[in-house]
Amino acid sequence: MEGTLLGFLQTARRAGIRISAAESLDAFRAVETIGLTDRAALKDVLGLVVAKSREEKELFSECFELYFTRARLGDAQPGDMQREALQRVQADGDAADDATMGNTGAGGTALARMLRENDRAGLALALEAAGRRTGATGIRFRVQANMFVQQIMQDMGLAALTREIERLREQGDDAAADELERARDRLRAEVREFVERFLALSAPAENIWRDDNLKTVPLWRLERHDVERMRVSVRALAKKLATRYGRDRRHRRHGHLDVRRTLRRNTGYDGVPFTTAWKKRKLEKPRVMVLCDVSGSVAPVAQFLLLFVHSLADALSDVRSFAFSSHLIDIGDVLEREPVEIAIAEIVKQIGFRSSDYGRSLADFAGGFMDHVDRRTSVIIMGDARSNYSDPRTDIMKALFERAKLVIWLNPESRPSWGTGDSEMWRYLPYCDVARECSNVRDLERAMHELLTRGS
């Protein structure tokens, strides 16, 4: 019981469930009380002890079903027959204890005997023991699957089993050799299923590790197969910040306690504050305007920023989005009308991959939308500030800075590159409340936190 439960707890941790040492001890005490015979009761008790959140409970249920699903080899051998099989496997293991099982006659002979006798329980237990010895239960990546399948087969006695098949053929007993080969192939399929089961258990942890690393990868260096995972990460980040922002606002909605009014209201109760009074102030969610450079050099980064801002619509009361390269257009209608991925592709096709002209784009914004900017408006400009030596129109940036509540500039280039060549970043910098290098999702997270804390 201890080995089984310890293995499950280790697997659950690798899958992403946070289990403390105290919770592990609680799990052992609970299982000592109810045992391992009632599967439903075991799942309920362990779920109560180790899974805290709804996400962890869903992950726990998946881990439990995968971990406590024995190989089909053992389905027909319950109770005492399994215990007898375990004793046989342990006895065969002791006979081969001085060397690797795959390199001894004892291991091969034991495997051949179990295959001939169709000892399903014994094979299942031997498979699980070999899985623990080879470390296959800790598999993390799909590329390791074939290696672990081969190592488990070797550990169970594949080399000696192969010699046994060759011996039978040399003796002319082809029928027995063919039957043993078919049994070996069936066993290999069961071993692969065993490895795939633990690979599925480790998949959440691999995704967590992979997603955490993707957050630091520059957006324009993403491999094609990582783009979808990055989109999932961006949506999750938007949801997290939106939830956090909404919770903070609910917490602050009452304002501060009005001590004088509270005391006056409770004079009839000898000053005991049964009825409280609050100093309320009107809190409004920030209005956001996003200006995204979709010229050739920054188009991939702009796609993720547009996706992120689109995902924040539930948290912010008013989001207006614009895209520009040589001139600026309002893209709000496209984002609302089409699924976001299709909309972004349409926007980039319509205006992207052109030479950027920041001066003209700012003039377009000033001519059509500057009147909508007020002291409740936060403006996000995303671009490298490379204007191809055209007039940067810093006068418009100054007017925008004076009208808006907050101006945030997210630049995908590294800070040492600002102001080099045709970059006008240093000329725009005095008119920005926040200017950050933003080349990956982690940078984007910091910038959006700045918006939600300072812009509220």
C-alpha positions in Angstrom: 0.0 0.0 0.0 2.8 2.4 0.9 4.6 2.0 -2.4 1.4 2.3 -4.4 0.3 5.4 -2.6 3.7 7.0 -2.7 4.0 6.4 -6.4 0.6 8.0 -7.0 1.5 11.1 -4.9 4.7 11.5 -6.8 2.9 11.1 -10.2 0.2 13.6 -9.1 2.9 16.2 -8.2 4.6 15.7 -11.6 1.2 16.2 -13.2 0.9 19.6 -11.6 -1.0 19.1 -8.4 0.5 20.9 -5.4 0.8 18.3 -2.5 2.6 19.3 0.7 4.3 16.9 3.1 1.5 17.3 5.6 -1.1 16.4 2.9 0.9 13.4 2.0 0.8 12.2 5.6 -2.9 12.9 5.7 -3.3 10.8 2.6 -1.4 7.8 4.2 -3.6 8.0 7.3 -6.8 8.1 5.3 -5.8 5.1 3.2 -4.7 3.2 6.3 -8.3 3.7 7.5 -10.2 2.7 4.3 -7.7 0.5 2.5 -7.3 0.0 -1.2 -10.2 -2.4 -1.9 -13.0 0.2 -2.5 -11.9 2.2 -5.6 -14.7 4.8 -5.3 -14.0 5.4 -1.6 -10.3 5.7 -2.2 -10.8 8.2 -5.0 -13.2 10.3 -2.9 -10.9 10.4 0.2 -7.7 11.1 -1.8 -9.5 13.8 -3.7 -10.6 15.5 -0.5 -7.1 15.4 0.9 -4.8 16.4 -2.0 -7.0 18.4 -4.5 -7.8 22.0 -3.4 -9.1 23.9 -6.4 -11.5 23.0 -9.1 -8.7 22.7 -11.6 -6.7 20.4 -9.3 -9.8 18.2 -8.7 -10.2 17.8 -12.5 -6.5 17.0 -12.8 -6.7 14.6 -9.8 -9.6 12.7 -11.3 -7.7 12.2 -14.6 -4.5 11.2 -12.7 -6.4 8.7 -10.5 -8.1 7.0 -13.4 -4.8 6.6 -15.3 -2.7 5.6 -12.4 -5.0 3.0 -10.8 -5.9 1.4 -14.1 -3.9 -1.8 -14.1 -2.7 -3.4 -17.3 -5.3 -5.5 -19.0 -3.0 -8.4 -18.4 -4.2 -8.6 -14.8 -7.9 -8.0 -15.3 -8.8 -11.7 -14.9 -6.7 -12.4 -11.7 -8.1 -10.6 -8.6 -7.6 -11.2 -4.9 -5.6 -14.2 -3.7 -4.5 -15.1 -7.2 -2.8 -11.7 -7.6 -1.0 -12.2 -4.3 0.2 -15.6 -5.4 1.4 -14.1 -8.7 3.3 -11.4 -6.8 5.0 -14.1 -4.7 6.0 -15.9 -7.9 7.3 -12.7 -9.5 9.3 -11.9 -6.4 10.8 -15.4 -6.3 11.8 -15.2 -9.9 13.3 -11.8 -9.3 15.3 -13.1 -6.3 16.7 -15.8 -8.6 18.0 -13.1 -10.9 18.9 -10.5 -8.3 22.7 -10.7 -8.8 22.5 -9.3 -12.4 20.1 -7.5 -14.7 17.1 -9.6 -15.3 17.4 -9.2 -19.1 20.8 -10.8 -19.1 20.0 -13.9 -17.0 18.5 -17.2 -17.8 16.3 -16.9 -14.7 14.5 -13.7 -15.9 14.0 -15.1 -19.4 12.8 -18.4 -18.2 10.3 -16.7 -15.8 9.0 -14.6 -18.6 8.7 -17.5 -21.1 6.9 -19.6 -18.4 4.4 -16.8 -17.6 3.7 -16.3 -21.4 3.2 -20.0 -22.0 0.9 -20.4 -19.0 -0.9 -17.1 -19.8 -0.2 -15.9 -16.2 -1.9 -12.6 -16.7 -1.6 -11.4 -13.1 2.1 -12.3 -12.9 2.8 -10.5 -16.2 1.0 -7.4 -15.0 2.9 -7.3 -11.8 6.2 -8.0 -13.5 5.5 -5.2 -15.9 4.8 -2.7 -13.2 7.9 -3.7 -11.2 10.0 -3.3 -14.4 8.4 0.0 -15.0 9.5 1.3 -11.6 13.0 -0.2 -11.9 13.6 1.4 -15.3 12.1 4.8 -14.3 9.4 4.6 -17.0 6.8 5.8 -14.4 8.6 9.2 -14.5 8.5 9.6 -18.3 8.0 13.2 -19.4 8.5 13.5 -23.1 7.0 11.5 -26.0 10.4 10.9 -27.6 11.3 8.8 -24.5 8.5 6.3 -25.2 10.4 3.9 -27.5 13.4 3.9 -25.2 11.4 3.0 -22.1 9.4 0.3 -23.9 12.7 -1.4 -24.9 14.2 -1.0 -21.4 11.1 -2.6 -19.8 11.2 -5.5 -22.2 14.9 -6.0 -21.5 14.3 -5.8 -17.7 11.5 -8.4 -17.9 13.9 -10.8 -19.7 13.6 -10.1 -23.4 17.1 -11.3 -24.2 16.7 -14.7 -22.6 13.2 -15.0 -24.1 14.7 -14.5 -27.5 17.2 -17.2 -26.9 14.4 -19.5 -25.8 12.6 -18.9 -29.0 15.8 -19.6 -31.0 16.3 -22.8 -29.0 12.8 -24.0 -29.8 13.4 -23.4 -33.5 16.7 -25.3 -33.4 14.8 -28.2 -31.9 12.3 -28.1 -34.7 9.4 -27.0 -32.5 8.3 -24.1 -34.8 4.7 -24.1 -33.5 5.8 -23.4 -29.9 8.3 -20.8 -31.1 5.6 -19.1 -33.2 3.2 -19.1 -30.2 5.9 -17.6 -28.0 6.7 -14.9 -30.5 3.0 -13.9 -30.8 2.8 -13.7 -27.0 6.0 -11.6 -27.0 4.4 -9.2 -29.5 1.2 -9.0 -27.4 3.4 -8.2 -24.3 5.2 -5.5 -26.2 1.9 -3.9 -27.0 0.9 -4.0 -23.4 4.2 -2.5 -22.4 3.7 0.4 -24.9 0.2 1.0 -23.4 1.7 1.1 -19.9 4.3 3.7 -21.0 1.7 5.7 -22.8 -0.4 5.8 -19.7 2.3 7.3 -17.6 3.2 9.7 -20.5 -0.4 10.9 -20.3 0.0 11.4 -16.6 3.1 13.6 -17.1 1.6 15.6 -20.0 0.2 18.4 -17.8 3.6 18.9 -16.1 5.3 18.9 -19.5 2.8 21.5 -20.7 3.4 23.6 -17.6 7.2 23.4 -18.1 6.9 24.2 -21.8 4.4 27.0 -21.3 6.7 28.6 -18.6 9.6 28.5 -21.0 7.5 29.8 -23.9 6.8 33.0 -21.9 10.4 34.0 -22.2 10.8 33.2 -25.9 10.8 36.3 -28.2 7.5 36.2 -30.1 9.1 36.5 -33.5 11.3 33.4 -32.8 8.4 31.1 -32.1 8.3 27.8 -34.0 5.1 27.1 -35.9 4.1 24.3 -33.7 4.4 26.6 -30.6 2.1 29.3 -31.9 -1.1 27.6 -30.8 0.2 26.9 -27.3 1.3 30.6 -27.1 -2.2 31.7 -28.0 -3.5 29.5 -25.2 -1.0 31.1 -22.8 -2.0 34.6 -23.9 -5.7 33.9 -23.3 -4.9 32.3 -19.9 -2.9 35.4 -19.0 -5.7 37.7 -20.0 -8.2 35.7 -18.0 -6.0 35.7 -14.9 -5.5 39.4 -15.0 -9.1 40.1 -15.7 -10.1 37.9 -12.8 -7.6 39.6 -10.5 -8.7 43.0 -11.6 -12.3 42.3 -11.0 -11.6 40.8 -7.6 -9.6 43.9 -6.5 -12.4 46.2 -7.7 -15.1 44.2 -5.7 -12.9 44.4 -2.6 -12.5 48.2 -3.0 -16.1 48.9 -3.9 -17.2 49.7 -0.4 -14.5 52.3 -0.1 -13.2 53.3 3.4 -15.1 53.0 6.7 -16.7 56.4 7.6 -16.1 56.4 11.4 -18.2 59.5 12.2 -21.3 58.3 10.4 -20.9 54.8 11.8 -20.8 56.1 15.4 -23.8 58.4 14.8 -25.9 55.5 13.3 -25.1 53.3 16.3 -25.7 55.7 19.2 -28.7 53.7 20.2 -26.5 50.6 20.6 -24.0 52.3 23.0 -21.6 52.8 20.1 -21.4 49.1 19.1 -21.1 49.3 15.3 -24.0 47.1 14.2 -24.6 49.3 11.2 -21.6 50.5 9.2 -21.2 53.5 6.9 -18.7 53.7 4.1 -17.0 56.5 2.2 -17.9 55.5 -1.3 -16.2 56.7 -4.4 -17.1 56.0 -8.0 -14.7 53.6 -9.5 -14.7 53.3 -13.3 -12.9 50.8 -15.4 -10.3 52.4 -17.6 -11.0 53.1 -21.3 -8.3 51.7 -23.5 -7.1 52.6 -26.9 -4.5 50.3 -28.6 -2.4 51.5 -31.5 -0.5 48.5 -33.0 2.2 48.7 -35.6 1.7 45.9 -38.1 4.5 46.7 -40.4 6.8 43.9 -41.5 9.3 44.0 -38.7 6.7 43.8 -35.8 3.7 42.1 -37.4 4.1 38.7 -35.5 4.3 40.5 -32.1 1.4 42.8 -32.9 -0.8 39.7 -33.6 -0.3 38.5 -30.0 -0.9 41.9 -28.5 -4.1 42.2 -30.5 -5.1 38.8 -29.3 -4.4 39.7 -25.7 -6.2 43.0 -25.8 -9.2 41.3 -27.4 -9.2 38.8 -24.6 -9.3 41.6 -22.0 -12.6 42.9 -23.3 -14.6 41.4 -20.4 -12.4 43.2 -17.8 -12.3 46.6 -19.5 -15.3 48.8 -20.1 -14.2 50.2 -23.4 -11.5 48.9 -25.7 -10.8 50.5 -29.1 -8.2 49.0 -31.3 -6.3 50.5 -34.2 -3.6 49.2 -36.6 -1.1 51.1 -38.6 1.9 50.9 -40.8 1.9 53.6 -43.5 -1.5 54.9 -42.2 -3.9 54.1 -39.4 -7.3 52.3 -39.5 -9.9 51.4 -36.8 -10.0 47.6 -36.5 -12.7 47.3 -33.8 -15.4 46.2 -36.2 -13.3 43.5 -37.7 -12.3 42.1 -34.2 -16.0 42.0 -33.2 -17.3 40.6 -36.5 -14.8 37.7 -37.0 -13.1 35.1 -34.8 -10.0 36.8 -33.4 -7.5 34.7 -35.4 -9.3 35.3 -38.7 -9.7 39.0 -37.9 -6.0 39.4 -37.1 -5.1 37.7 -40.4 -7.5 40.0 -42.3 -6.0 43.1 -40.6 -2.4 42.1 -41.4 -3.4 41.3 -45.0 -5.2 44.7 -45.3 -2.6 47.0 -43.8 0.4 45.0 -42.7 3.9 44.4 -44.0 4.3 48.0 -45.3 6.9 50.6 -44.4 5.9 52.2 -41.2 5.2 56.0 -41.0 4.6 56.9 -37.4 4.0 60.6 -38.2 1.3 60.0 -40.7 -0.3 57.3 -38.5 -0.4 59.7 -35.5 -1.9 62.4 -37.8 -4.6 59.9 -38.8 -5.4 59.2 -35.2 -5.4 62.9 -34.3 -7.7 63.7 -37.2 -10.4 61.1 -36.4 -10.1 59.9 -32.8 -8.2 62.4 -30.6 -11.5 63.9 -29.4 -12.4 60.5 -27.8 -9.3 60.7 -25.5 -9.8 62.1 -22.1 -8.5 61.7 -18.5 -10.1 58.3 -18.2 -8.4 56.9 -21.3 -5.3 54.7 -21.3 -3.4 54.6 -24.6 -1.2 51.6 -25.5 1.2 52.1 -28.4 2.9 48.9 -29.6 5.8 49.4 -32.1 9.5 49.8 -32.7 9.2 53.6 -33.4 11.1 53.2 -36.6 9.6 55.8 -38.9 11.8 55.5 -42.0 13.2 59.0 -41.4 9.8 60.6 -41.9 8.5 63.4 -39.6 7.7 61.7 -36.2 5.1 64.3 -35.3 6.1 64.5 -31.6 3.7 67.4 -31.3 0.8 64.9 -31.6 2.4 62.6 -29.1 2.7 65.6 -26.7 -1.0 66.5 -27.2 -2.0 62.8 -26.7 0.1 62.6 -23.5 -1.5 65.8 -22.1 -5.1 64.5 -22.8 -4.8 60.8 -21.8 -4.7 59.4 -18.3 -1.9 57.0 -19.1 0.3 56.4 -22.2 2.1 53.0 -22.4 4.6 52.3 -25.1 5.5 48.6 -25.7 8.6 48.3 -27.9 9.6 44.8 -29.2 13.2 45.9 -29.7 15.8 45.7 -26.9 16.4 49.0 -25.1 20.0 49.5 -26.4 18.4 49.6 -29.9 16.1 52.5 -29.1 17.2 55.6 -30.9 19.5 53.9 -33.3 19.1 54.3 -37.1 15.6 55.5 -38.0 14.2 54.8 -34.5 12.5 57.8 -33.0 12.0 56.2 -29.6 14.0 58.7 -27.6 12.0 61.5 -29.1 8.7 59.9 -28.1 9.9 58.8 -24.6 9.2 62.1 -22.8 5.5 61.7 -23.7 5.1 58.2 -22.3 4.1 57.4 -18.7 5.5 53.9 -19.2 7.9 52.6 -21.8 8.9 49.0 -21.7 10.7 46.5 -23.8 8.1 43.9 -24.8 9.4 41.0 -26.7 7.7 38.0 -24.9 4.6 37.1 -23.0 6.2 37.8 -19.6 7.0 41.4 -20.7 3.4 41.7 -21.9 2.1 40.5 -18.5 4.1 43.2 -16.6 2.9 45.9 -19.0 -0.8 44.8 -18.6 -0.4 44.7 -14.8 0.9 48.3 -15.1 -2.2 49.2 -17.0 -4.6 47.6 -14.6 -3.0 49.0 -11.5 -2.2 52.6 -12.6 -5.0 52.9 -15.1 -7.9 52.0 -12.6 
